[in-house]
Amino acid sequence: MEEKSKNKISEEEKQFHGSSSRPKGGLITMPFIFANEICEKLAVVGFHANMISYLTTQLHLPLTKAANTLTNFSGTSSLTPLLGAFVADSFAGRFWTITFASIIYQIGMTLLTISAIIPTLRPPPCKGEELCVVADTAQLGILYIALLLGALGSGGIRPCVVAFGADQFDESDPKQTTKTWNYFNGYYFCMGAANLVAVTVLVYIQDNVGWGLGLGIPTVAMFLSVIAFVGGFRLYRHLIPSGSPFTRLIQVAVSAFRKRKLRMVSDPTLLYTNDEIDAPISLGGNLTHTKHMSFLDKAAIVTDEDNLKPGQIPNLWKLNTVHRVEELKSVIRMGPIGASGILLITAYAQQGTFSLQQAKTTNRHLTKSFQIPAGSMSVFTTVAMLSTIIFYDRFLVKIARKFTGLERGITFLHRMGVGFVISIIATLVAGFVEIKRKHVAIEHGLLDKPHTMVPISFLWLIPQYSLHGVAEAFMSIGHLEFFYDQAPESMRSTAMALFWMAISIGNYVSTLLVTLVHKFSAKSDGSNWLPDNNLNRGKLEYFYWLITLLQVVNLVYYLWCAKIYTYKPVQVYHSKEVNSPFKDELELFNRSLVDA
């Protein structure tokens, strides 16, 4: 056992450190990664925070079409990470995937910026109350190409940058066991700080100076993010790709299907193991056998037909190791919990569409000459999120630790649950605020004047924006931790892609929900819950409460999934300085419960 542990640590050093004698990674790499994240998020958020205004005021798209265009783009941007994760985990590695994806994103941003500068690439301005000319096919084509390049770029950046940063901490070092969850909080904080600048400074420039400059600054920020990231190349740990994780999962499924008629062995220790072929995909330790989904265990039953000889690598389409079987089990177990985050994203997506349209009708003046841009209302979401992260990291964790004994205070499953409850409250409140806004519009005879400011302060909208920020600090970070922690070690880019895929589906659900509500709530007199041109005549509060009801059902589903969830068991190899002739120690534990 001692020899096996040494071999495992040696292999890990080769994979992470290469030929350099000085260990790489650790806190020294964080300035480069966080600088990249700040610039990249400044670019992405500055690019999209006010995009609903660009589509409706510059390209003159109807509100529902503009909203669906954005949610479809957001959904696609969150779906392409599956492709990026496959490329990173299979052959390119996370560093090069992030680098080239950033360049693709840069091209898309540059194209949209050029279209905002050159007048012929967008329709002419509206004249008074006349019907505006909608962007033609060619102008929309440029928009869609730019958005498609952005989606492809996001596909390489999103699944890799979080995992790449977490990779810089050595999980086999007991002194670093808490740094990964601290990293997730730091990552989200930097992201939130960049969001804050984007939704204030950049949105103000877009609304009051011009879209050319307003989109040009994020384009330059994206370029700087690439420079910052590449600058730390020699300091990073570079985890060598270990082949397609999707192929391994399919191999296990095929092996199990081929042996489906076999009787399960009575002793799990008789199942096939091979540390040599599993070494590249289990640097931090092998996954151990679990009793659930035993039909998959048949993939690891050795039969005479396998014709297995000592030292021979088996045909992995016929026989797999316990570790590889448990990889597939882990992915399957993660599915229901991961899917529970979809409706929270659906609720959150309304901030960039209908909540923003609510804000545009309110009195947003801070002084007689200055008003907050509607696109900057999400600053309250960001401030609430940042404040919650600080409070959580500095105070709540220490308090909870006294009661739970867990290093991170509460488990990521508890953290997600709190976020779900707060999100329900947020959409419930949003509905009541909309009733108040329309009541004021009725009092002042503004029901049929959609472009006239309703004399109600924007402060009424702060609770719903802020509650969404608090919910995100709990749920989204917990969701991120869950995917990274519970994913098989060699599939963490893929796990991050699953995180973004849940976001993708959430945006698509939003599109579907908006489309269905808009269609089926339409009446012969022209009224609609979600009207295209006059929100004052709509029933937006009903839409918010429909989302609230769906989230309540989702919370019940999540609580059931969390109750029956089985954490990933793993053998962890690490070295300890102890007064013992045996320095290398093999430890078996549930990483989620101990490191949590």
N, C-alpha and C positions, 0 to 999 in steps of 0.2 A: 504493500500500500504506500509505503514511503517513497519507493522508486517511482510509482505511478504518479504521485503528487509532484515529484521533481520534474518528471517528463512533461506534465501538463503545464507547469509554470514556465519551463524552458520554452515550450512551444508558444506560449502566450508572449514571451519576451521577443521571440523571433517575429511574430506577427505584428506586434505593436511597435517595437523599437527598432527593428531592422538591424543594421550593422553598427549603429551609433551606440557608444558606451554610456552616454548620458540619457537617462529616461526622458521620454517626450510626453507631452500632454500636461495635464494639471492646470492649476490656476493661471499659469503664465500665458496660456492660450486664450483665456477668456476675453482680454481686451480686443483681440482681433475678431473673435466670433461675435462678441456683443456689438462692436463697431459695425460689423457687417450687418447684423440684425437691425440695428438702429437705422442705418442708411437704407437698407432694403425695405423695411416697414414704412419709413418716411416716404419712399418712392411708391410703394404699393397702395398705402392708405391715401396718400396725396393724389394718387391716380384715380381712386375709386370713391373716396368719401363723398364727393360732391358730383359724382358722375350722373346721378339722376337729374340734377339741374342742367348738366351739359346736354343730355339727351332730350330734355323737354324744352329748354330755352334756346339751344343752339341748333339742334337737329330737328326740333319741333315734333318729336314723337308723342303720341297719346300716352297718358300716364300709365295705364295698365300695360301697354306694349313696352314702355321704357322700364317699368318695374320688372316685367318678365325677362326682358333682355339682360338686365343686371343679375337677376337671380339665376338665370340660365348660365351666364358667364361665371358667376361664383360657383355654381354647381359643377360646371366643366372644369374649372380651376382646381376644384377639390377632388375631382375624379381622376385627372391626369397623374396625380402622385402615384397611382398604382403602376403606371408605366415607368415613372422616374425611379420608384423603389426597385422595380425589376432590374432596371439598368444598373443601379448602384449596387444592389446585393449580388447580382450575377457576375458582372465583369468590370464595370468602370470604377467602382468605389465611390464613396460619398463625396470626397473632395472634388473630383473631376466632374461628377454629375452636377454638383452645385455650381461650379465655375461655368460650364458650358450652358446650363439652363439660365443662368443670370444674363449671359450674353444674348440668348434668344429673347428673354424678357425685355432687355435693353432695346432691341430692334423694334419690338412691338410698341414700346413707349415712345420711341423716336418717331415712328410712323404716325401715331395719334397726335403727337405734339405738332408735327408738320401740318396735319389736317386742320388743326386749330388755328394755325398761323395764316395759311393760304385761304383767302375768302372763297375761291371757286370750289373748294373741297367740302363746303357746307352750304346749306340753303340760305337765301337772303334773309335779313332780319324781318321780324314781324312789324307791320305798320298799324299802330293803334289797336282797335278791336277787330280788325280784319282777320279772316281765316289765314293762319300761317301756312307757308309752303313747307311740306314735310320733305325731309332729305330723300333724294332720289336713289336709285339702285346703286349707282357708282359710289355715291357718298356713303351709303350704308355699307357697301362692300369694303371700303377702306376701314370703317369702324370695326366690322366683323373680323377682318384679317388682323388688325391690331389686337383685338380682344383674344383671338385664337392664339396668336404668338404669346400673348401674356399668359394664357391658360397653359400652354406647353411649357413656358418658362417656370411657372408656378409648380408644374408637375415634377420638375427636377429639384426645386429649392425646398418646397414644403416638407417632403418626407425625409429629407436628408439633413437639413441644417440643425434640427433639434437633436436627432440621434447622433450626429457628428460631434456636437458640443458635449453631450453626455458621455460619448466614447472617450473623452479626454480624461475621465476619472477612472481609475483602476478599481474595479469591483472586488478584486481578490485581495486588496489592501484593506485590512480592518479599519485603518485610520481614515479611510475615505468613504465609509459606508453612508454617511449622511450628506455627502456633497452633491450627489445626483439630484436629490429632491430640492436642495437649496438652489441648484442650477436651474431647475424648472421654474422656481419662483423668480429667480434673477432674469431668466430668459423672458418670461411674461412681463416682468416689470420694464425691461428695456423696450419690448415691443409696445407696451402701453405708453411709455414716454414718447416714443416716435409717433404713435397715434395722436397724442396730445398736440404735438407740434403741427402735424398734418391737418388735423381738423380745426385748427385755429388759424395759424399763419397762412398755410397754403390755400385753405378754403376762402379766406378773406381776400387773398390775391386773385383767386379765380373769379370771385364775385365782383370785386371792385377795381381791379387793375386790368385783368385780361386772361383769357384761357391759354394763350400762347405761353406767357410767363408762368402761369399757374400750373401748367403741365410740364413746362421746361425744367423747372426746379426739381421735381421728382425724377425726371429723366437723368439729370446730372447726379442726383443722389444715388440712383441705381448704379451709375458708373463708379462712383466712389465706394460703394459697397463691395464691388468686385475687387477693387484695388486693396481695400482693407482685408478682405478675406484671403486673397492670394499672398498678401504680405506675411502671413504667419505660417506659410507652408512648411518651413524647416522645423517648426516647433510642435506641430501637430502629431498626434498618434494617428497613423493611417492603418485602419483595419483592412486586411487583404480580403477581397470578395471571395466567397466560398462556393460559388455556383448558384444556380437558380433555385431559390427556396420553393418556387411553385412546382418545379420538377420533382423535388423531394416529397412534397405533399402528395402529388399525384402518384408517385411511386408507391408510397405507403398505402394509398387507397386501392391501387391496382393489386398490390400484394395481398391485402386483406380480402379483396373480392375473390381472388384466385383460390384462397385457402378458406373460404367461407364455410365449407362443409366439414372442416377439421374440428375435432373436439378440443376445447381449450385445455391447456396444460394445468395441472393442479397446483404447481409451484411456479410463481412468476420468475424465480431465479433461473428457470430453465429456458426462458426466452433469450433470444440472440442478442449479444452485446459485442461491440468491437470498438475499443477506445481509439484504435489507430485510424480507422476511417472516419470516426466522429470527431477527431481532434480539431480539424479546422473549423468546425461549427459548434464547438463547446469549449471555448477557451476559458470561460469562467466556471465550468463545471457541467457534468452530464445531468440531463433530466432523468429523474427516477420514475419507476413504474407507478401508475395510479390504477385503481380498480375500475374507474368509470370508463364507459365506451369500450368494453372488453372485446367487442367484435373487431376492433382495430388491432388488438394485440395479436391476432392470428397472423398478421404480417411479419411477426418476429418469431414464429414457430419454425424450428428447423426440421425439415423432412428429408427423407432419402432422395427425393427428387431434386433437392437443392444441390446435391453432389458437392457438399462443402468440404474442402480440404484445409488442414492447418495452414494458417498464414495466407490463405486465398481470399481475395475480395469477392463477395457474393454478387450475383446478379440482383441489383437493387429493385428490379421490377418483379422479383419473385420473393426476395427475403430482405427484411429491413431490421435495423437495430432498435432496441427499446427507446433510445434517445430520439430517433427519427419518428417513431410512432407517437411519442409524447409531444413532439413538435406539432403534429397535426391535431392531437387532442387539445393542446393549448390554444391553437388558433380557433378551433370550434367552440371551446369554452368562452373565449373572448367575445364571440359574435353577439350574443344576446345583450351583454352589458354595453358593448360598443354601440349597438343599435338604439339603445335607450336615449342616447344623446341627440338623436335626429330632431325630435320635436322642439327641443330647446333652441336649436339653430333656426328652425322655422319661426319660432317666436322672435328670436333675436334679429332675423332678417328684416322684420318690419320697420326697424329703426331707420334703415337706409331708404325706405320707400314711403310708406304711409305716415309714419311718425314724422318724417322729414316734411311731408306735405302739410301735416298739421302745424308744424313749426313755422312754415312759410306764411300761414294765415294769421299768426299771432303778432303781438307787439313785442319786437325784439330789441327795442332801443334801450341802450344804457345811458346815452345822453341824447340831446336833440339832433346831433350830427352823426352819431355812431350807433349802429345796431349790429347785433350778433348775426352773422350769416346763418341761414337755416342749416346748411351743411355742417356747421360747427357745433350744433347741439349735441352731437355725440361726444363732445369734450366732457360732458357730465358723466357719461358712461365710463369714459377712460379715467377720469379723476376718481370716480367711485371704485373702479377696479384697482387702480394703483394704491389707493388708501387701504382697501381691504387686504391687498397682498402684504403691505407693510404691517398692518395690524395682525394679520394671520401669522406672519413669519416672526415678528418680534414679541408678540404678547400671547396670542391664542395658543400657539404651539406649546409654549412654556406652561400655560395653565392646564391645557389638556393632557400634557405629558405626566403631570402629577396624578391624574386619575387613570390614564390608560397604560402608562408605562412604555408607550411607544415613542421612539426617537422623534418622529415627525408629528407627534401629538395625536392625530386621528388618521385612520386609513384613508386611502384614496376613495374607497367606496362610500365611506361616511361623508367625505368632502363633496363627492358628486351629489349625494342625496340632499345635502343642505342647499346646493345650487339649484336643484330641481324645484324645491319648495319656494325659494325666493323668485325664481322665474315665473312660477304660477301667480304669485302676488303681483309681479310687474305687469303682466298682461291684464290682470283683473283691474288694477288701478288705471291702466291706459284706457279701458273702456269707460270708466266713470269720468275721466278727464275729457274725453271726447264729447260726452253728454254735456258737460259744463261749457265747452267751447261752442257747441252748436246753440246752446241756450242763450249765450251772449250774442251770437250772430242773429238769432231770431229777435231778441230784444231791440237790436239796432237796425232791423230791416235789411240784413245783409245776406239772406239766404240765397238770393239769385245774383250775388256779386262776388264770384269766387276769387277775383283778383284784388278785392279790397280788403285791407287789413281788418281783422276782427279785434275790437278793443279789449283783448284779454292778454295778460302778461304771459310771456314764454315760461315764466317760473312755474306755471301749472304743469308743464311737461317734464320738469326736472325729476320728480319722483320716479316716473316710469323709466327714464333714461338711466338714472342712478341705480335703480334696483336691478336692471339688466347688467350693469357693470359689476355689482356685488355678486350676482348669480354667476357671471363669467369667471370671476376670481376663484370661486369655489368649484363650479362644475367643470369648466374647460381645462383648468390646470389639473384637477383630479382625473379627468378623462385622459389627458396627455400622460400623466404618470402611470395610469392603469395600462395603457397600451405599451408604453416603453418597458415597464416592470414585468408585465405578464407575458410579453412576447418571447418566443425563443430567441436566444442571443444572436443568432445569425440572421434573424428576420426583423431587426428593429427598424430598418428603413421601411420595410413592408408594413410593420405595425403602425408607423407614423402615417403611411399612406391610408391605412384603414381609419385612422383618426380623421384624416381629411376627407375620406370617402363618406364618413358619417355626416360631415359638414356639407359635402356635396349633395347627399340625399336630402338633407334638411332644406337646402335651398331649392331643390327640385320639388319637394313637397310643398314649399311655399308657393312656387309657381303654379303647381297643380291646384292648390287650395284657392289661390287668387282667381285662377281661371274658372274653376267650378262655381265659386261663390258669385263671381261676376256674371256668369251665364245663368245660373238658376235663381238668382235673386232679382233678375231683371223683370220688370212688369210692363204692361202695355202702355202705361202713362209715361214711360221713360225713366222711372225711378229705379234705383239700384243700390245695393249695399255699398258697392265700390264703384262709384261713377267715374267716368273718364275725365270730366272737366270741372266738376263742381262738388268738392268734398262736403260742402255745407248741406247738400241735399242727400247725402249718403247715410248709411247706417254702419259706419266704421266700428262703432262700439260693439255691434253684434259680431263682427268679424273677430275682434279682439277676444270676446268672451267665448267664441267657438274654439279659438286656440287655447284659451284657459281650460276649457272642458277637456280637450284632447290631452293637455299636459297632465291633468289630474289622473286620467286613465293611464297615461304613460308612467306616472309616479308609482301607481299600484303595481304595474308591470315590473318596473325597476326594482322595487323592494322585494318582490318575489325572486327575481333573478339574482340579486345580491345575497339573499338568504341561502340559496342553494349553490352558490358559486364555490368552486374548488380552486384554491390557489396553486400556483405552479411550484412543484417541489424540485429542488435542484441540489446536486452535490457541488459544494464550492471548495476549491483548492486554494489555500493561501498559506503564507508563511507568517509565523509569529516568533517574536523574540521572547522565549520562555526559558526558565531554568530546567531544561529537560534535554535528554539526549536526542529527542525527536523534535526537530525544528519544523519540519513540514507536517502539516496537519490536514486531515480530510474531515470536513464538517458537512453534515447533512442537515439542512433546515429549510423551512419555508421562507424563502427570501422576502416575500411580501409582508409577512407578519413580523419578522425580525428587523428588517431594514425600514419597515414602516414606522 
